[in-house]
Amino acid sequence: MSRRGFTLIELLVAVAVFTLVATALVMSQVGALRAHRKAKEVELATQTSQRFIAQLRANPEEVPTLCANAQAPLVCTSQPCVATSSGPVCGEDVTDPEFYRVQVQYLEGNDRVADMTTYIYRARGGTEP
C-alpha cells in the first residue's frame, strides 16, 4: 500500500512552523517601522534645534531674550561667559559677557529628543574669535 498525502500531525507541524516564521517577519517589520518613526522624530528635533541656534548666532546680542522666549517644544538656557587665563567663567554674575553658553533641548512630553550645547560669541556676528 503506497502512502499518499500528509498526515494530520505533519500538517499541524507545518502550520506551526509557518506561523512562527510569519510572526517573526511581522514583528521585524513592526520594529523597523518604530525605528523609522523614531529616526524621523530625532531628525525633526535636530533640524529645529539647529535652526534655532542659527537664529541665535545671527543675533548674538539678543541671546538671553531669544532663549527666554523660546517656544515649546524647545527649551533654551543661556549663561553669560568670559574668557580668563584659567578657562571660561560662566554664570549670572558675569556682567559684560564675551560669549554665551547655550543649551537647546527639544522635548516631547517628558522625553528629551535632542539636546545641544554650543557657545555663541558676541564679537564678529556671533562667530568664534
WOWO-V720066 format. One record per pair of residues at least 4 apart in sequence whose ideal C-beta (glycine too) atoms are under 6 Angstrom apart, sorted by the first residue. I is the first residue (numbers start at 1). J is the second residue. If there is no record, write none. Layout:
I&J  I&J
This chain:
6&10  6&11  41&113  42&113  45&106  45&113  45&114  46&114  49&104  49&106  49&114  49&116  52&74  52&104  53&104  53&118  56&63  56&66  56&120  57&120  57&126  60&120  60&122  60&126  62&66  63&78  63&100  63&120  64&78  67&76  67&78  70&74  70&76  73&106  73&107  74&106  75&105  75&107  76&104  77&103  78&100  78&102  79&90  79&101  80&94  80&97  80&100  81&88  81&90  81&97  81&99  81&101  82&89  82&94  82&98  83&88  83&98  84&89  90&101  99&119  99&121  100&120  101&119  102&118  102&120  103&117  104&116  105&112  105&115  106&113  106&114  107&112  108&113  120&126  121&128  123&129
